[in-house]
Every structure is written in C-alpha cells, then in structure tokens.
Amino acid sequence: MSDGKEKKPGLLDVTRSVLWAFIGVQKSKNHERDFKYGKPWQYVIVGIVGVAVFITVIIMVVKFALLMATT
C-alpha cells in the first residue's frame, strides 16, 4: 500500500473517520491511513467536539419533547 499516493489526513478526513468510529464501522484503507499518517490529538479533539455536539442535540430534543408534552 505504499505507492506514494497516501497523504496525511485532512480535517475532513479526520472528521469522517471519527463519525464512522461513532457508528463502529470504517473502511480498512482509511483505518490504515489514520494509524499510519494521522496524529492522535486530531482525532481526540474532533471526537470531543463530536460528543459535545451529540449531547447538545440530545438535550435540545428532550427539552423540545418536554415542551410539546406540556402544551
């Protein structure tokens, strides 16, 4: 797989990898790229932001559902 075409993952690549990790699936090629060329801090930061967004959305949905239930 070292044909010289592999490159460091960009922000979009890191974000996609983290989103697929949330679901639990990822292509083998991307997995290898992430471990070979990626920096761990990039994935940690994007993962923390992703979890924060997920929790915020869940809280908003619950608040909205409770608001609709009381009216």
Secondary structure, 3 states (H helix, E strand, C coil): CCCCCCCCCCHHHHHHHHHHHHHCCCCHHHHHHHHHHCCHHHHHHHHHHHHHHHHHHHHHHHHHHHHHHHC
